[in-house]
Amino acid sequence: MPSRSQSAIMTYRALRMGVVAAALLLMASLVLEIIRTSGLQLTSISASFYSPVRNVFVGVLVATGMALIAIMGREKNEDGALNLAGMLAPTIGMLPTTVGPSAPGACQAGVSKCIPISTLADVENNVSSLLILGLVALVGALVYVLRTHGPGSAQLRRMILPALLWLVSAVLWLFARELMFVHGHNLAAFFFFLLLAWVARINAMDPPEGATVLGLRPQDYQRGYQVISWAMIVTIVLTAVYDIGILLTWFPDPFPQWFFVAESVLLALFIAFWILQTAHFWHDGVPEEAAGASEGT
């Protein structure tokens, strides 16, 4: 029977590998849908919400979000970014992207893009439930931090951004729901990938020392983190410019599947980063900095 420390390392490995498995599940489901439709019909991965991929899409994002929150980062910036990304992931799944008026029963007269009327009840139920869960989790975390670390602790300060994210989301959901319907999904997806790119960049700038795995040296890990982080940043910037150009009619939409390709690249880069970091932490499990931060004041 493994010791307690060994069990913790094995649990940490399994949790990280579960994130990779979830991402691969989504990729497999998307490939099967492309085969079923005899070509790439989806304009984005997010659009798979309106396809047979929907259950896998939502389930993967919820599971990934829970895992990102549970997994400890090396230090406060990395752990905070993972927590925020974990909060955004279920939102991406439960608050779907909008569709155009050509979709049957999609939008009311005079509305260019919307969430289909037939889907609104599902979305309102799911997002409202997510906000309730977020409130319960934040209150529980607040009580725990106050009891274990005190009101002046760094742990309490680290709760500010998650609390602000929840508060802004709740206010918009209660008082500007139409705005959330139109822009909520895209904003959540943009900041989700931006946060993951930032996590990769943190590791590229300050890679932790770790035992060699598969013959990789610390500088090999750093080089891998640098390539992945820059590739993610470039992809995000190009996608943002493309989206702004379409919205402002700078140019027509020459490649409707651009967002699917960009999101697929970002998903593949995220998997690559996660596998690399999992290998980096394979022997030691949760990094010492993260373990120390959770125990310190």
ABEGO torsion letter per residue (X at the ends): XBBAAAAAAAAAAAAAAAAAAAAAAAAAAAAAAAAAAGEBABABAAAAAABAAAAAAAAAAAAAAAAAAABBBABAAAAAAAAAAAAAAAAAAABBBBBBAABBGABBBGBABBBBAAAAAAAAAAAAAAAAAAAAAAAAAAAAAAAAAEAABAAAAAAAAAAAAAAAAAAAAAABAAAAAAAAAAAAAAAAAAAAAAAAAAAAABBBBBBBBGGBBAAAAAAAAAAAAAAAAAAAAAAAAAAAAAAAGABBBABAAAAAAAAAAAAAAAAAAAAAAAAAAAAAEBBAAAAAAAABX
